[in-house]
């Protein structure tokens, strides 16, 4: 089976100017996803962007650079439309599995990518990355808010919530090709990542948090 990683990194952003090129722990934010994808899949990576400065980050790396149309780089452009645009190209018809890696999730590792692929190869139609959640969940009810995963009359400790629940962290998705129009198809597998990986960089605070975690990881590696 041959997998293709797709990294969609557009030039525009509101929370952080030129977010994908913002420095994070010594290199541009999107470079973390790019380097990890190459570590996992070698040359089978496509960086898609409307911004030539972003695409230039891949200069010298033997991967595909895809300049996408500006109409597919708007604030309201669905990621599915970007995936369809890329996967319709002739170069990518030889792949069996697609892997979406978000450049705003710099905490993804090569092991995370390979685990998602292994879930698909193992019998799932698609796989998404998640983090465990011990949140107290509520939803609006006809007569007021209703708790959905604990009895409010006898409030448990956070760690005592035993109903398994996982939060989609938006980092990695793997799916069988050819493209079906949706990154997820049933049956759907889950790859569980550490809780810290729920960070998706949208604000300066998110960027700072991601940087602290990455610097801590690098310090651990350096000290063995």
N, C-alpha and C positions, 0 to 999 in steps of 0.2 A: 504494500500500500504506500502511496506517495502523498504527503500532506503539503499544502501550501499555506503559509502564514500571510495574512493580510493585515496591514497596519494603516488605518485611516487617520491621517493627521492633517487637518485643514489649517489654513493660515489664520482665519478669524477667530476671535474669542472675546468675551465680554469681561469675565472676572479678572483675567490676567492678560495684558497685552501680549500678543504673539506667544501664547501660552506654551505651545509645543516646543518652542525654542528657549523658554525660560530656563535659566541655570538651576540645576537641582543636584546637590552633592557632587559638583565638579564637572557635570556635563549637561547638555540640553535635555529637558524632560523626556522628549520622545526618543532620545538616544538609548535610554534604558530599555524600552520595549524593543527597539531595533536590534541592539546587541544581544538581548536575550533570545529573540526569534532566530537570529543567525546561529547562536550557540545551540539551539534546539534542532534547527532544520537546515542549517547550512545555507546554500544559495537559494533555497526554495522559499523566498520571501518577496513580497511586493509591498513597497511603500507607496501609498496613493495620497496625493495632495493636490490642491489648487495652487500651491505656493512653491515657486522654484527654489526659494531659499531653504525651505524644509526638505525638498527633494535633494538638494545639494549635500545634506547631511549624510547621504548614502554614497556620495562620490568616493570611489576607491573600494567600495564593497560590491562584489559581483552579485547583486540582486536586481530585481526589476524595479524601475522607477516609473510610476504611472501618473501622468499629469491629468487630473480629472477636470471636467468642465466646471465652470464657476457656478452653474445652476445646481450642481451637486455638492456645493460647499456653503450652503446657507445655514442659518441658525436652526431652521425647521426641516432640514434635509434628513430623512430617516437613514440610518446606517444600512438598512436593507437595500436601499436604492444604490448606495455606494458599492455594496458587495455585488449587486447584480451587474453594475457597470463594469467592474473589474472581471468578474467571472464569465462574462459573455465574450471576452477576448480570446482569440484562437490560442495564444500562448498558454492558456490555463485550462485547456480542455483535457490535458493528459493527467490531471491530478484526481485523486480519489476522495480526499478529505480536505475541507477548508477549515482554517483556524483563524478566527478573528481575535486580534490582540489589540487592546485599547492603549494608545500612547499616554493616556492620562492615568494609567495604572502602573507606575514604575516598580512596584514591589513584586511583579510576576517573575518567576524563575523558569529556567528551562525545564525543570522537573514538573512544574505546573502545566506547561504546554504539553509535554510528553504524556502526562497522566490523562489529560483531556482527550488526546488522540487515542490512547490505549482504551479508554472507555468506549469510544466509537468503534474501534476495531474489535472490541470484545462483545459487541452485540447491540449497543445503543445506536439509535439513529442520530443523536446529537448529545452534547454534553456542555454544561456550563459550570463556571467556577462560583463557589459560594463560600460564605463564612458562617460559623455557628453563631446563633443569636439567643441571648437569654432575655430579650426585651419583653416587657409587659405590653401585650397587644390589645388594642381597643378598636372598635368600629362604631359608627353612628347607628343607633337603633331607633325604632319608631317613638319610643318614650324617653330617649336619652342614650348616652354612650354605654356600650356593652363591652365588657372584657371578653376576650375570645380564647385565651390560653391559661387563665388561672381564675380561681374563685376570689373575687374581691372581698368577700365577707371574711376570709381568712387569708390575709395577704402573706404569701410565702417570701422567703429570701430570694434574691435574684438567682442565685446559683441552684436553688431548689426547683426551678421550673424544669420539669422532666419531659414535657412534650417535645420531641425532636423538631427543631425548626431551624431553617437556614436562610440567610439573606443573600440574595444575588449581589455580587460585588462588581459586576460589569467588566471584569478584567479579561477573561478568556472564554471563547465559545468554539467548540469543534462540531463539525457536521459533515455528513456524507454529501458528496457531489454525485451528479450534477446539481446545480443550484435549484432549489425548490421555491424560492421567494421568501423564505423565512430561515433565520439562523437556527431555530429550534424546531425539531420534529420529534414526536413521540415514537418510541420510549426515550425519555431524556435522562441521562446520567448526570451525577453531580460529582465534581472534584472539590473537596473541602480544603480551603486555604486558611492560614492563620488569621485571627480576628483583625490584626493590624492591617491586613491587606484589603479591608473594606474601603480604604482611602482612595477616592478618585479625585484627582486634582482639578478643582474648579475655581478655588479662591487662593489668595496669598497664604492664608492659614493652612490650607490643605498642602500647598507646596512646601511650606516650612515643616509640617509634620512628616511628610514623605521624606524630606531631606534628612531629618533627624534619624529616622528609622534606617535609611540607607547608610548613613555614616556609621551608625551603630553596627549594622551588619558587616560593613567593611572592616571595622575595628576588630570584630570577632574573628574574621578570616585572617587578619594580619597577626593576631596573637595566637592563632591556632586553637 
